[in-house]
Amino acid sequence: MTSPLPNHDSPPLHPLARALWVVGGLLVLMWGVELVDWLGGSWLELDRHGIRPRRMDGLLGIALSPFLHAGWGHLVANSVPFFILGLLVMGRGEPVFWMVSAGIVLLGGFGVWLIGRAGTVHVGASGLIFGYFGYLVTVGVVERSVVAVARSLLIALLYGSILWGLLPNRSGISWEGHLCGLLAGIALAWTFRGKKVMT
């Protein structure tokens, strides 16, 4: 006599729970990196591994810079918009979230590497935030559905003020990272228009 083997596979997470887990996990990783950087002090100084424009040793910073921040205040300022806009991009489906996120990091980061001011180091998730903003607003334009347009208008109303960050009028602010992230997000919205894969 035989009996069926017990099924130990756990049920898939609800899409909202999965979105919270993924975006929240990335945010926890950013806070963890900042904690390590803070504990290491000047001996570790992780921020030096950000994007260094037009230097070969600055290319690695393209992938690392979203997880590096110039202190706790910088990280706190980026945390809420990253979490909210990241969740909204996750609403398009997890595969789209990862493609868009990777695209913004790589395209936007390479743009900073090309046009950034010499002798500077660019760190922070603000490039991703501007990229998510550009992506989400542009999706409403290219898809032209009532829901997409309404969501784009809401995002523009809530976060449109971040566009002041494109102006090169404040020292210590990477307007290049903001601009390149925004342009990358807009380009990716056109590239992935119509793609929505719910998981």
C-alpha positions in Angstrom: 0.0 0.0 0.0 1.3 3.4 -1.0 0.4 6.9 0.1 1.1 10.2 -1.7 4.1 12.0 -0.5 3.3 15.1 1.5 3.6 18.4 -0.3 6.0 20.6 1.5 5.9 23.4 -1.1 4.8 26.6 0.6 2.0 28.5 -1.2 3.2 31.5 -3.2 3.0 34.9 -1.5 0.2 37.3 -2.3 1.4 39.9 -4.8 1.2 42.7 -2.3 3.1 40.6 0.3 5.7 39.7 -2.3 6.1 43.4 -3.3 6.6 44.4 0.4 9.1 41.7 0.8 11.2 42.6 -2.3 11.1 46.4 -2.0 11.4 46.2 1.8 14.3 43.8 1.5 16.2 46.2 -0.8 15.6 49.0 1.7 16.8 46.9 4.6 19.9 46.1 2.5 20.6 49.9 2.1 20.2 50.4 5.8 22.5 47.5 6.5 25.2 48.8 4.2 24.9 52.3 5.8 25.2 50.7 9.3 28.4 48.8 8.2 29.8 52.0 6.7 29.0 53.9 9.9 30.6 51.3 12.2 33.6 51.1 9.9 34.1 54.9 10.1 37.0 56.4 8.1 38.8 53.1 8.1 36.1 51.5 5.8 34.6 54.5 4.1 32.3 52.6 1.6 31.2 55.8 0.0 34.4 56.0 -2.0 33.2 53.1 -4.1 30.4 55.2 -5.7 30.5 56.4 -9.3 33.6 58.3 -10.2 33.0 60.0 -13.5 35.3 58.9 -16.4 37.6 56.8 -14.2 37.9 53.1 -14.7 37.8 52.5 -11.0 34.5 54.3 -10.9 32.7 51.9 -13.2 32.0 49.4 -10.3 30.2 52.2 -8.6 27.5 52.1 -11.2 26.2 48.9 -9.5 27.1 49.8 -6.0 26.0 53.5 -5.7 22.2 52.9 -5.1 23.2 51.1 -1.8 25.7 53.7 -0.6 24.6 56.9 1.1 26.4 60.0 2.4 25.2 59.6 5.9 22.0 58.7 7.7 20.2 61.9 6.7 20.7 61.1 3.0 19.4 57.6 3.5 16.4 58.7 5.5 15.5 61.2 2.8 15.6 58.5 0.1 13.9 55.7 2.0 10.2 56.7 1.8 10.1 57.7 -1.8 12.1 54.6 -2.8 9.7 52.4 -0.9 6.5 53.9 -2.2 7.6 54.3 -5.9 9.3 50.9 -5.8 6.0 49.3 -4.7 4.2 51.1 -7.5 6.7 49.7 -10.1 6.2 46.3 -8.5 2.5 46.7 -9.3 3.5 46.2 -12.9 4.8 42.7 -12.0 8.0 41.5 -10.4 9.9 40.7 -13.7 9.2 44.3 -14.9 10.3 45.7 -11.6 13.7 43.9 -11.9 14.2 44.9 -15.5 13.3 48.5 -14.9 15.4 48.7 -11.7 18.5 47.1 -13.4 18.0 49.3 -16.4 17.8 52.5 -14.4 20.9 51.6 -12.4 22.9 50.6 -15.4 21.8 53.3 -17.9 21.4 56.1 -15.4 24.7 55.1 -13.7 26.6 55.0 -16.9 25.2 58.4 -17.8 26.5 59.8 -14.5 29.9 58.2 -15.3 29.9 60.0 -18.6 28.7 63.5 -17.7 29.4 63.8 -13.9 31.7 66.5 -12.7 35.4 65.4 -12.5 36.7 64.7 -9.0 33.3 63.8 -7.6 31.8 60.6 -6.2 28.1 59.9 -6.7 26.2 57.7 -4.3 22.6 57.2 -3.2 19.3 55.7 -4.4 18.0 59.0 -5.7 18.9 58.0 -9.2 16.6 55.0 -8.8 13.9 57.2 -7.3 14.0 59.6 -10.2 14.0 56.7 -12.6 10.9 55.1 -11.0 9.2 58.5 -11.1 10.0 58.9 -14.8 9.0 55.4 -15.6 5.6 55.6 -13.8 4.6 59.0 -15.2 5.6 58.0 -18.7 3.7 54.7 -18.6 0.5 56.7 -18.3 1.4 58.7 -21.4 2.3 55.7 -23.5 -0.5 53.4 -22.4 -3.3 56.0 -22.3 -5.6 53.9 -20.2 -7.7 55.6 -17.6 -6.1 53.8 -14.7 -2.5 54.4 -16.0 -3.2 58.1 -16.7 -4.8 58.6 -13.2 -1.9 56.9 -11.5 0.6 59.0 -13.4 -1.2 62.2 -12.5 -1.3 61.2 -8.8 2.4 60.4 -8.8 3.1 63.7 -10.5 1.1 65.5 -7.9 2.7 63.7 -5.0 6.3 63.6 -6.1 6.5 66.2 -8.9 8.4 68.6 -6.6 11.5 66.2 -6.8 12.1 67.7 -10.2 13.7 70.7 -8.5 16.5 68.2 -7.9 17.4 68.4 -11.6 18.7 72.0 -11.1 22.5 72.2 -10.6 22.1 74.9 -7.9 23.0 73.0 -4.7 26.5 71.8 -3.8 26.7 68.2 -2.7 23.7 67.2 -4.7 24.1 64.9 -7.7 21.8 66.6 -10.2 23.5 64.4 -12.8 22.3 61.3 -11.0 18.8 62.7 -10.8 18.8 63.7 -14.5 20.2 60.4 -15.8 17.9 58.3 -13.6 14.9 60.3 -14.8 15.9 59.9 -18.5 16.6 56.2 -18.0 13.1 55.7 -16.4 11.4 57.5 -19.3 13.3 55.4 -21.9 12.5 52.2 -20.1 8.8 53.1 -20.0 8.8 53.3 -23.8 10.9 50.1 -24.1 8.6 48.0 -21.8 5.3 49.7 -22.8 2.4 47.4 -22.5 4.3 44.9 -20.4 2.6 44.0 -17.1 3.4 40.6 -15.6 1.6 39.9 -12.4 3.2 37.3 -10.2 
